[in-house]
């Protein structure tokens, strides 16, 4: 009986180790930055017994960032990417990976969950909507950019997956960040850019030349008026890689 119990324990332990070491696949997590939250995607593969990986920061337009080294020691996962001078140290748990993203001098919590649904960055073409184009305005948020005006630009484009686009906020060194979601119901419109902790909630006027409402940032609402230009925005270059919140 004692021998049977020992065999059973060894079998369970072997299964747990095998499961802990199976880290190949796609993993998604959310990283707090100095301005908001961005999604991070980690792609892990295995070739000839060696782990390899790449990283995406889709909310910043960064895709396929090389991971220089990735190791798994027991349940301890570590990877290094010189592209953003960052290191990740985590532990494989039953429901994911728990750990920290290190970009000196900051150390920011970053947990990953296994994902089977990729984040789409390329969308099928569709006929333009009646609000396609660039919407521009400015707002002053007391705790952002030293109480100086922020010049906001939203480049909206209809796609086969709905209204999407990119976002510029030059005062925060933001250019070409993908808009995460655009929701339109009648004359009401909501534009979400969690990368900077921001959201537009506004209403369109009758001739679709102006949207008036609020810019929500730092958990406060600030009056915002955006004016419409139908000129197509210039092609945006990929944005810089993620920067964590500063301690």
Helices and strands as residue ranges (DSSP letters): H 2-21, E 25-32, E 37-47, E 50-57, G 58-60, E 62-66, E 69-73, E 76-81, E 86-93, E 96-103, E 106-109, E 112-115, E 133-139, G 145-147, E 150-159, E 162-169, G 170-172, E 174-178, E 181-185, E 188-193, G 194-196, E 198-204, E 210-217, E 220-229
